[in-house]
Each structure stands twice: as structure tokens, then as C-alpha cells.
């Protein structure tokens, strides 16, 4: 006899909530969050979008990367820029995201914009060689939501600010969802990621775990 496991249903963890939709908010789950089940503790990213680039230690070229603008399409993690074709005072490159997906290609000295990143890689006195690299450390997703993690990156995810109402898949892109964010009683045993600090965070919002 085969055994079937029932997936978590939306809102199963709720004992009682405020009238109407006062306990709920529509939110955006960050693409880096992956698949999340109903009842998962959530946190809102509060750190400003930012990025910094580091040239590969073995680079032939000595060009530099200008200011990097980060949009919410980007994901937190380390991107890699790789020179794919060398040329005098120029060259072509590709940019790979933290998941290993190529988000775009560009040319040295020409403004690049794709996947939530925008910058210009300037030529130097020494031309870039094929295989030269830059690591781009990105902090992204301000205002979006991820799973609460008390030991995670200090970008807001260490403070529980809600509970996911229904399961969502944000593996490859941001996803719209509903969160329980205030004035509600919930079933503690049906919550995912709950710890003592998270429980305290939720209590401050009027979310009581029983």
C-alpha cells in the first residue's frame, strides 16, 4: 500500500485572527528564498541594496569596475564576471549569478545592465585576458521577504516579522504571497522555523503561538 503525505494547507496553523484581513498583508518573497511551506516564519529584508567588486588575484588586466547599482531583481550572494573574449582596449564578458545562471553579457567600457545589476567595467593600462574575473558581492531585496533565520545574514532576516499563509515557490523569481503579520493566535506545532527568539519577535506583533 502506498503512503501519501498531505502537503501543508494554507492557513492550517491559524487558531484565530482579527476581523476582515487586518492580520494579513500581501508581500513579495525574494527569489533567493526558494520553496517555502505554509506556516514558515518570515523576515523582511531591511538592509539597503548594495554591492562591491573584487578583481581576481590572477587577472592580467587592471581595469576597474565603477559604481554598481543593485535592483530588487538581483539576489543576495556572489556574482562572477568572467572575461570571455579579449581585445585591445576592450573585451567581452559574461555575468553569472550566485545560482550559476548567466544573467547577461557585456563589453568592457560599455554600460552593463541585466538581472538587477548595472555597472561599467573600465579598461585599464593592461588589457584584460580571457578568463580574468571579478567577484561581485551583492546584498539585495530590500523590502522583500525570506525565511526567518536567527543565525543568518544580518540584513533583516534575523527578526521574525510574519508567518507565510500559503506555500510558495520563489526558486527562480520573486513570488507574490500573503503573510500573517499581526493580531493572531497560531498553533505552535504547525510553525516552521520557530525558536525562542522568533517567538518573542512574533509576540511583539501580537502573534501568539499556543
C-alpha angles and dihedrals in degrees: 000000000000119000119223122201116212114227119232111274123223113272096000089135095059119105096173138341141186122283118282113349098320092120093052137072132184109238142173118243112215116245090238090063096078120192115353127184128222109274095035114143110242137203131198117232108238104168115105118256108262143154140191129195129217122192118231113262093234098047118141094199122067100202119133138223118240128216112324118219115205123203128190091259086074122085130222114263141063120315122196126218113198128187105233100177127023124216137166108276089348141044140168129258143182128218122216124195126226090270093056097255120135108238097184151322130246148172129248110258093019124101112258124206125170141118093017096307127106126180145123122242106212125211117243136205087274115054119236118256127217108275097029110138146196126202113216115199108204132193107189146157104065109186093017126109135243136169113293113255119177090195096041134104113315094242099108100290092104091073119068109225104167150345126254110247099200134014117271138186114219096159099124104014143012113284132206115235145157123250131194103229110162149015103014141123115225139185107254095206091058096054122101120217096012117155133158095273092046090050090053091049091052094047089058087059093050092258106138120194114207 
